[in-house]
């Protein structure tokens, strides 16, 4: 028979010495004896307990998220899309600018007729709206001059191969700055029967006091009626 261990030291199963009753286990390293012949604590291998750091890591992560949330910029209202500013339309504030408009329209129309092989045809010029405004009468004469200078054959009072006409539209913008609420749309077209061969459209800015030069007599307000005042004798 095997001899019993003395004084309760060691055991035949090779486990480490037992702690006294009522004593809490130490938080230090744990010694585990796997050899039956172990008699001393030094003979047992040391196993360090693996403490769970999950709560601490979660606390650190939560604190970091709160710090990032505190430092994050506040959401701003979406900005309105930028609108590219368009260049201001050319003006029609003098006879010189009226002549420039006639030159640009005549040159553009003649270039188009040359590209389609119609530059050698005769052209008759007319205004689409009657009675004509002050601008219509001046533009008519300026346009004939520029068409002839560009080499086009203009016919007056006789049938022609092509019909060249122009029409203007006066537009009023109530929200525009004072003194600049009127603009003019000028359309010049070349037709052969029902077919439209060439066309140019251009917008022009006006001064409000000059708007009457672009209104035909049909749309102008009638003059106030004359009043006759009796003459009282003394």
trRosetta pair geometry for C-beta under 8 A, 3 or more apart (Angstrom, degrees):
i j d omega theta_ij theta_ji phi_ij phi_ji
2 12 6.3 88 115 -108 154 134
5 8 6.8 65 103 -144 108 11
5 9 5.6 -134 162 72 119 58
5 10 4.6 -161 -131 76 151 93
5 11 6.1 -100 4 -89 146 36
5 12 7.3 -155 -28 -45 107 70
5 39 7.7 176 -126 -133 125 99
6 9 6.4 -5 80 35 64 100
8 18 7.8 -69 164 38 114 106
9 17 6.5 -31 -138 -101 61 115
9 39 7.0 52 139 -176 98 87
10 17 7.2 -44 -61 -79 37 81
10 38 7.3 -170 -132 111 102 59
10 39 4.2 -25 -92 -138 142 70
10 40 7.7 -34 -75 -52 106 39
11 14 7.1 -91 81 -9 79 20
11 15 5.8 -2 52 43 124 89
12 36 6.9 0 170 -168 55 100
13 36 6.8 -83 -169 -125 23 81
14 33 4.7 -150 153 132 81 114
14 34 6.8 7 128 146 134 10
14 35 5.4 -159 -153 94 138 39
14 36 4.0 -107 -48 -113 124 32
14 37 6.7 11 -103 17 107 27
14 38 4.9 83 -155 34 83 97
15 18 7.9 41 115 -60 118 77
15 33 5.5 165 -129 55 23 115
16 31 5.0 111 -88 95 150 105
16 32 7.2 -89 -23 -108 118 23
16 33 5.2 154 -51 -11 71 112
16 38 7.7 -39 -83 123 58 133
16 41 5.7 57 -148 -113 104 78
16 44 5.0 -15 -81 -53 107 164
17 41 6.3 -60 12 -64 105 99
19 23 4.9 -120 156 77 116 122
19 25 7.0 -176 7 -98 161 62
20 23 4.8 78 68 -8 84 125
27 49 7.7 -89 -168 36 62 139
29 46 4.5 13 154 -168 140 104
29 47 6.7 150 -172 69 87 34
29 48 5.0 -52 -112 -91 91 65
29 49 7.5 -170 -122 -6 42 74
30 46 7.4 132 73 -159 39 55
30 47 4.9 -33 73 69 92 91
30 48 7.6 156 23 -100 76 17
30 49 6.2 79 -9 -52 113 90
31 41 5.7 86 87 -166 170 85
31 44 3.7 86 166 103 106 126
31 45 6.8 157 -151 78 66 33
31 46 5.7 -35 -95 -96 73 57
31 47 7.4 155 -99 18 21 77
32 44 5.9 164 67 -177 21 107
32 45 6.0 -27 62 66 78 86
32 47 5.5 17 1 -1 116 126
33 38 4.2 -133 -151 62 128 156
33 43 6.6 45 -117 103 110 91
33 44 4.0 -73 -68 -105 81 100
33 45 7.7 149 -92 18 39 68
34 45 7.3 -5 9 15 104 114
35 38 4.8 109 75 -34 93 98
35 43 6.9 -93 59 155 123 113
37 43 7.9 -106 102 171 73 153
38 43 3.9 -178 -138 107 94 128
38 44 5.8 87 -175 -66 154 74
39 43 6.6 65 40 14 50 148
40 43 5.0 104 62 -6 76 100
41 44 5.8 -52 -162 22 48 113
52 55 7.3 71 120 2 99 85
53 56 4.9 -55 -169 47 76 114
53 57 5.5 80 130 -27 89 101
54 57 5.7 -59 -144 39 30 109
54 58 6.2 30 159 -19 66 106
55 58 5.7 -57 -148 37 31 110
55 59 6.3 32 155 -21 65 105
56 59 5.7 -54 -150 34 32 112
56 60 6.5 31 153 -17 66 104
57 60 5.7 -54 -148 37 34 109
57 61 6.2 33 154 -19 67 107
58 61 5.6 -55 -144 38 32 111
58 62 6.2 33 156 -20 66 105
59 62 5.8 -53 -146 36 29 110
59 63 6.4 30 154 -18 63 106
60 63 5.7 -56 -150 37 31 112
60 64 6.5 32 153 -20 64 105
61 64 5.7 -54 -150 35 32 111
61 65 6.5 31 153 -18 65 104
62 65 5.8 -54 -149 35 33 110
62 66 6.5 33 153 -18 65 105
63 66 5.7 -55 -149 36 33 111
63 67 6.4 33 153 -20 66 105
64 67 5.6 -54 -149 35 34 111
64 68 6.4 31 154 -17 67 104
65 68 5.7 -53 -147 37 33 109
65 69 6.2 33 154 -19 66 106
66 69 5.6 -54 -146 37 32 111
66 70 6.4 32 154 -20 65 104
67 70 5.7 -54 -149 35 32 110
67 71 6.4 17 157 -8 66 110
68 71 5.9 -64 -145 45 31 102
68 72 6.2 46 154 -43 67 100
69 72 5.7 -39 -143 11 32 118
73 76 7.8 -21 142 -28 113 97
76 79 7.8 14 124 -45 117 84
88 205 6.4 -17 171 -28 98 146
89 183 6.6 82 50 -145 149 119
89 202 7.7 139 -157 169 111 78
89 203 4.4 -87 -118 107 150 92
89 204 5.5 -157 141 -113 120 22
89 205 4.9 146 75 -30 97 87
90 97 6.9 -179 156 -159 106 112
90 100 7.5 -115 166 107 148 129
90 101 7.5 177 101 -80 133 93
90 202 7.7 -12 40 168 111 120
90 204 5.7 -41 83 -120 74 80
90 205 7.1 -165 101 20 24 86
91 97 5.7 -46 98 -155 74 162
91 204 6.3 100 -143 -174 19 89
91 205 4.9 -47 -98 70 72 91
91 206 7.2 138 -151 -85 77 33
92 97 5.2 -169 -123 117 41 120
92 98 6.0 71 -153 -77 93 71
92 101 6.5 0 -99 -33 105 145
92 135 7.3 36 158 -127 139 134
92 184 6.2 -27 22 37 143 140
92 204 4.5 48 -21 155 109 142
92 205 7.5 169 14 71 73 43
92 206 6.0 -24 58 -90 95 81
92 210 7.7 -172 100 129 83 143
92 214 7.9 82 100 -69 140 128
93 97 5.9 57 39 24 59 151
93 206 7.3 155 -76 -137 75 49
93 207 6.0 68 -113 -9 105 111
93 210 6.6 -155 -124 -27 64 167
94 97 5.0 98 55 8 75 98
94 98 7.2 -130 102 -4 44 87
95 98 5.2 -49 -148 35 40 117
95 99 6.4 43 152 -21 67 101
95 138 6.9 -109 -126 -174 91 144
96 99 5.7 -52 -152 33 32 112
96 100 6.6 35 149 -20 63 102
97 100 5.3 -45 -146 33 39 116
97 101 6.6 44 153 -21 64 99
98 101 5.7 -52 -154 32 33 112
98 102 6.7 32 150 -16 64 104
98 135 6.9 -152 -120 -144 126 87
98 138 5.7 7 156 123 154 124
98 139 6.2 -115 -173 -82 106 77
98 142 6.2 165 133 -11 94 167
99 102 5.7 -53 -149 37 35 111
99 103 6.3 38 152 -22 66 105
99 142 5.3 -139 -109 -146 63 134
100 103 5.6 -53 -148 34 32 114
100 104 6.5 30 156 -18 65 105
101 104 6.0 -55 -148 36 30 108
101 105 6.4 24 157 -13 65 109
101 139 7.2 -44 94 -122 117 107
101 186 6.6 48 180 66 131 167
101 202 7.0 -169 -144 87 97 146
101 204 6.8 -23 -96 -76 137 143
102 105 6.0 -59 -145 41 30 107
102 106 6.0 27 160 -17 66 111
102 139 5.9 -180 -77 -151 108 70
102 142 3.7 -168 -19 124 170 109
102 143 4.6 -129 -147 -75 107 62
102 145 7.5 52 136 57 140 94
102 146 5.1 164 137 -2 95 142
103 106 6.0 -59 -143 39 26 107
103 107 6.1 22 162 -16 64 112
103 142 8.0 -71 -39 162 67 105
103 146 5.0 -158 -101 -122 53 142
104 107 6.1 -58 -144 39 26 108
104 108 6.2 23 160 -17 63 111
104 200 7.7 -168 129 158 86 154
104 202 7.2 65 106 -59 133 162
105 108 6.0 -59 -146 38 28 109
105 109 6.2 22 160 -15 65 110
105 143 6.7 -36 84 -118 122 106
105 146 7.8 97 68 92 77 147
105 166 7.6 43 166 -105 158 126
105 186 7.4 -85 -74 128 140 120
105 188 4.4 80 -169 23 129 157
105 200 5.2 -174 -131 76 75 140
105 202 7.3 -116 -75 4 97 131
106 109 6.1 -60 -145 39 27 106
106 110 6.2 22 160 -16 65 111
106 143 5.9 168 -66 -152 109 68
106 146 3.6 164 26 118 163 115
106 147 4.9 -130 -142 -68 118 63
106 149 7.7 67 130 56 147 95
106 150 5.6 -176 147 -12 105 140
106 152 7.8 -137 -167 14 97 136
107 110 6.0 -58 -143 39 27 107
107 111 6.3 30 157 -21 63 108
107 146 7.2 -74 -38 168 74 118
107 150 6.1 -174 -98 -97 56 136
108 111 5.9 -56 -150 34 28 112
108 112 6.6 27 153 -18 63 106
108 198 7.8 164 128 174 79 118
108 200 4.7 85 98 -78 142 144
109 112 5.7 -56 -153 35 33 111
109 113 6.4 31 152 -17 67 106
109 147 7.9 -29 78 -106 123 98
109 164 7.1 82 167 -131 156 120
109 188 6.3 -86 -56 122 134 117
109 190 5.6 128 -162 -29 115 125
109 198 4.8 122 -142 125 73 138
109 199 8.0 44 -103 -79 93 12
109 200 6.2 -102 -58 -8 85 118
110 113 5.6 -53 -146 38 35 111
110 114 6.4 38 153 -22 65 104
110 119 6.4 65 -166 -124 76 104
110 147 7.0 164 -63 -135 117 67
110 150 4.2 -141 -39 146 172 141
110 151 7.0 113 -161 56 138 86
110 152 5.6 -122 -105 -49 110 118
111 114 5.7 -54 -150 34 31 113
111 115 6.7 32 153 -21 63 104
112 115 5.8 -54 -152 31 33 111
112 116 6.7 8 159 1 66 108
112 190 7.5 168 88 35 123 135
112 197 7.1 142 131 139 114 82
112 198 3.8 134 98 -117 142 122
113 116 6.3 -68 -146 49 31 95
113 118 4.4 -93 -160 80 85 91
113 119 4.6 124 119 -79 102 65
113 121 7.5 -121 -168 36 126 103
113 152 7.4 70 66 -104 156 115
113 162 7.8 -33 -118 -81 131 175
113 190 6.6 -54 -71 115 111 171
113 197 6.8 54 -97 136 77 127
113 198 5.9 -69 -53 -29 76 147
114 117 7.6 40 -172 -72 30 26
114 118 7.8 -101 -61 53 22 58
114 119 4.3 25 -84 -49 67 135
116 197 6.4 -150 71 -166 157 103
116 198 7.8 -154 17 -58 133 100
118 121 5.1 -28 -176 6 77 124
118 162 6.7 94 166 -65 123 141
118 190 7.9 148 111 141 140 138
118 192 7.6 -116 -137 -52 146 135
118 197 6.2 -34 42 -175 166 152
119 151 7.0 24 170 106 115 110
119 152 6.8 -104 -163 -98 73 79
120 153 7.6 29 -171 6 43 120
121 153 7.5 -144 113 53 29 107
121 160 7.7 99 152 169 89 86
121 161 3.8 -108 -173 85 109 143
121 162 5.1 92 115 -16 128 110
122 153 4.8 -64 -108 103 66 112
122 154 7.6 128 -164 -119 72 11
122 155 4.7 41 173 -27 119 123
122 160 4.3 -128 118 -146 99 87
122 161 4.9 115 50 10 74 93
122 162 7.0 177 90 26 45 79
123 147 6.8 -110 79 177 143 143
123 152 5.6 -4 16 165 137 117
123 153 6.6 137 17 82 81 58
123 154 5.4 -42 76 -106 93 59
123 155 6.6 161 72 16 35 83
123 160 5.6 67 -166 168 6 145
123 161 7.3 -45 -69 60 46 81
123 162 4.8 -27 -105 74 74 103
123 163 7.6 156 -155 -97 67 10
123 164 4.9 29 -179 -13 114 121
123 190 7.2 -51 -129 -131 119 108
124 154 7.5 115 -101 -164 29 65
124 155 5.1 -47 -79 73 79 94
124 156 7.3 138 -134 -90 78 36
124 158 7.6 -152 -91 74 118 54
124 159 7.4 -78 -43 -163 142 27
124 160 3.7 178 -27 16 95 137
124 162 7.3 179 22 88 68 52
124 163 5.8 -25 64 -115 95 59
124 164 6.8 174 79 28 39 78
125 140 6.8 144 135 -154 123 82
125 143 6.4 164 -150 106 147 119
125 144 6.0 -139 32 -81 161 89
125 147 7.3 -172 -64 8 134 161
125 154 6.1 -9 -14 -151 112 114
125 156 7.6 -27 41 -89 90 82
125 164 4.9 -29 -99 81 68 104
125 165 7.4 153 -157 -86 50 41
125 166 8.0 6 -165 -4 92 99
126 163 7.2 -31 25 -167 111 92
126 164 7.6 138 22 82 63 56
126 165 5.2 -25 73 -104 80 88
127 130 6.7 122 98 -66 108 76
127 132 5.4 59 92 -96 168 111
127 136 5.1 55 -126 -168 151 119
127 140 6.2 -63 -51 -80 110 119
127 165 7.0 127 -125 -156 13 81
127 166 6.2 -39 -116 64 63 81
127 167 7.5 122 -169 -85 65 57
128 165 5.0 81 -55 168 95 123
128 166 6.8 -145 -1 84 96 31
128 167 4.0 -30 48 -77 132 106
129 132 7.1 121 94 -99 75 55
129 136 7.2 -122 72 -97 93 147
129 167 5.9 101 -18 -133 102 86
129 168 7.4 -95 26 42 136 71
129 216 6.1 -128 137 -50 114 147
130 216 7.4 137 170 -150 17 146
130 218 8.0 79 120 -24 46 132
131 216 5.2 148 78 -174 69 109
131 217 4.7 -13 76 37 133 107
131 218 5.9 146 29 -30 88 95
132 136 3.5 -134 -165 93 100 138
132 137 5.3 119 123 -52 133 80
132 140 7.4 -26 -148 -26 155 133
132 216 6.4 -112 -172 -117 9 100
133 136 4.8 107 49 -2 66 103
133 137 7.5 -137 92 -4 39 84
133 168 7.7 -78 35 61 131 134
133 213 6.6 101 157 155 111 41
133 214 5.4 70 132 -161 159 23
133 215 5.6 141 -113 77 130 21
133 216 4.6 -97 -58 -78 84 54
133 217 7.5 174 -96 -25 59 60
134 137 6.3 -57 -156 33 32 107
134 138 6.7 20 154 -8 65 110
134 212 7.8 46 12 123 128 70
134 213 4.4 -76 67 -153 125 72
134 214 7.5 -71 53 -59 84 33
135 138 5.9 -64 -149 44 34 105
135 139 5.7 31 158 -20 72 113
135 168 6.9 1 99 4 130 170
135 184 8.0 -78 135 -139 173 160
135 213 5.3 91 -42 142 94 90
135 214 4.9 9 5 -98 140 69
136 139 5.9 -59 -139 41 24 107
136 140 6.2 33 158 -29 62 106
136 166 8.0 173 -134 93 80 110
136 168 7.2 -137 -78 13 87 124
136 216 7.3 23 -7 -90 140 92
137 140 5.8 -48 -149 25 28 116
137 141 7.1 19 157 -10 59 104
138 141 6.2 -60 -156 38 34 105
138 142 6.2 27 153 -14 69 112
139 142 5.7 -58 -141 43 33 110
139 143 5.9 35 160 -24 68 109
139 166 6.8 -114 129 102 129 156
139 186 7.9 -148 -142 -142 157 133
140 143 6.1 -58 -146 34 23 109
140 144 6.7 24 156 -18 60 104
140 166 7.9 -160 -87 43 68 128
141 144 6.0 -52 -150 32 32 111
141 145 6.7 32 153 -18 63 105
142 145 5.8 -56 -154 35 33 113
142 146 6.5 24 154 -14 67 108
143 146 5.9 -57 -145 40 33 106
143 147 6.2 34 156 -22 67 107
143 166 7.0 -157 -68 -25 169 147
143 188 7.5 -173 -131 -124 140 138
144 147 5.8 -56 -144 36 29 110
144 148 6.4 26 159 -15 64 107
144 154 5.6 151 -144 153 85 171
145 148 6.2 -60 -152 38 27 107
145 149 6.3 25 152 -18 64 110
146 149 5.4 -54 -145 38 35 114
146 150 6.4 32 155 -18 66 106
147 150 5.8 -58 -149 38 31 108
147 152 4.4 -62 175 60 88 126
147 154 5.4 93 103 -59 129 123
147 164 7.5 128 -105 103 153 172
148 151 7.8 79 -179 -49 32 11
148 152 6.6 -92 -83 62 31 72
148 154 5.8 -73 -66 9 88 119
155 158 5.0 -89 175 67 116 95
155 159 7.5 -15 126 94 151 25
155 160 4.2 176 47 -81 132 110
160 163 6.9 138 78 -77 109 54
161 192 7.1 -16 154 -119 74 101
162 190 5.5 3 172 -172 126 98
162 191 6.9 151 -165 74 75 38
162 192 5.5 -50 -110 -80 76 81
162 197 7.0 -61 -135 29 123 145
163 190 7.2 151 79 -157 48 49
163 191 4.7 -22 64 63 102 92
163 192 7.4 165 17 -83 82 32
164 188 7.3 9 -176 -179 90 91
164 189 7.3 177 -148 91 50 45
164 190 5.1 -16 -99 -101 79 77
164 191 8.0 174 -79 20 33 67
165 188 7.5 -176 96 -149 40 53
165 189 5.7 -12 62 61 82 91
165 191 7.3 -5 13 9 107 110
166 186 6.8 -4 -172 -174 108 88
166 187 6.6 164 -154 90 59 53
166 188 4.5 -16 -102 -102 94 76
166 189 7.4 163 -87 17 44 67
167 186 7.8 165 87 -153 41 48
167 187 5.1 -11 61 62 85 103
167 189 8.0 -1 11 6 99 109
168 184 5.7 -14 -168 -172 112 106
168 185 6.7 151 -159 80 57 53
168 186 5.0 -16 -104 -102 87 70
168 187 7.4 -180 -83 22 37 70
168 214 6.4 -105 129 -165 144 103
169 184 7.1 148 74 -160 47 56
169 185 4.4 -11 57 58 100 105
169 187 7.7 35 -5 -4 101 106
170 182 6.5 -19 -169 -160 95 104
170 183 7.9 155 -156 83 51 39
170 184 5.8 -25 -103 -105 62 76
170 211 6.7 101 -160 -159 135 94
170 214 5.2 138 -84 119 121 118
170 215 6.4 -39 -5 -79 164 75
171 182 7.2 143 78 -155 51 53
171 183 5.1 -21 65 67 102 86
171 184 7.3 177 20 -89 80 25
171 185 6.4 55 -16 -13 117 103
172 181 5.7 32 -162 137 74 101
172 182 5.8 -24 -101 -97 68 69
172 211 8.0 37 -88 -133 100 148
173 176 4.0 80 94 -27 113 113
173 181 5.0 -145 64 -161 71 73
173 182 7.7 -164 18 -72 78 22
173 183 6.9 35 -14 3 112 107
174 181 6.7 39 -101 -156 21 133
176 180 5.5 -117 152 98 121 75
176 181 4.0 163 62 -106 119 65
177 180 5.2 23 72 47 91 107
177 181 7.5 -154 68 -60 39 75
178 181 7.4 -17 -123 -32 28 107
178 208 7.8 -52 176 -10 54 150
179 207 6.4 -24 174 -153 81 79
179 208 5.2 -121 -144 11 36 117
179 209 7.9 -13 -141 -13 79 87
180 205 6.7 -2 -161 -174 100 113
180 206 7.8 158 -144 81 58 48
180 207 6.8 -45 -94 -115 64 50
180 208 6.8 -96 -56 -31 21 92
181 208 5.9 39 36 -84 86 111
182 205 7.9 113 93 -168 62 53
182 206 4.2 -49 101 73 105 117
182 207 7.4 6 52 96 113 14
182 208 5.6 138 0 -99 113 56
182 210 7.7 -156 76 72 142 78
182 211 4.6 -152 -95 -91 169 114
182 214 7.8 153 165 50 132 137
183 203 5.9 9 168 -174 121 100
183 204 6.6 163 -165 82 73 44
183 205 5.6 -39 -110 -106 86 49
183 206 6.2 178 -100 12 29 90
184 203 7.1 153 81 -157 48 53
184 204 4.6 -17 61 61 98 98
184 205 8.0 -152 20 -64 79 6
184 206 5.8 80 -20 -38 102 121
184 214 5.7 -109 -98 -150 129 159
185 201 6.7 -3 -175 -170 93 98
185 202 7.6 165 -152 84 52 37
185 203 5.5 -24 -98 -100 69 73
185 204 8.0 -179 -77 20 25 74
186 201 7.2 163 84 -150 49 50
186 202 5.4 -17 60 62 97 85
186 203 7.8 170 18 -90 74 24
186 204 6.5 28 -6 -2 114 116
187 199 6.9 -11 -168 -167 91 99
187 200 7.4 168 -149 87 47 47
187 201 4.9 -9 -101 -102 79 84
188 199 7.1 164 87 -151 51 52
188 200 5.2 -3 57 56 96 92
188 201 8.0 -175 24 -75 62 43
189 196 6.1 -54 -166 -143 117 101
189 198 7.0 162 -156 90 48 57
189 199 4.6 -2 -108 -105 80 89
190 196 7.6 109 77 -165 52 58
190 197 4.8 -57 102 66 99 102
190 198 4.2 23 37 50 116 95
190 199 7.2 -142 24 -63 68 55
191 194 7.3 -50 -172 -163 118 9
191 195 6.5 150 -159 80 72 48
191 196 5.6 -39 -101 -102 83 52
191 197 6.5 163 -110 7 24 87
192 195 5.0 -16 65 64 85 104
192 197 5.7 59 -5 -37 101 123
196 199 6.0 1 173 -40 117 120
206 210 5.4 -136 -174 80 99 109
206 211 5.9 106 132 -82 140 70
206 214 6.8 -84 -105 -1 156 145
207 210 4.6 77 65 9 88 108
207 211 7.8 -125 96 -35 49 73
208 211 5.8 -22 -160 -20 42 116
209 212 7.8 -38 170 10 46 99
210 213 5.3 -32 -179 18 76 119
210 214 7.4 57 136 -8 80 101
211 214 6.0 -70 -163 43 46 102
211 215 6.5 44 146 -26 76 109
212 215 5.6 -56 -142 31 42 113
212 220 6.9 62 -145 -115 91 114
215 219 5.2 -113 -170 80 101 106
215 220 5.3 123 121 -71 122 82
216 219 5.6 77 61 16 79 93
216 220 7.3 -133 99 -20 39 91
217 220 5.6 -47 -143 19 39 118
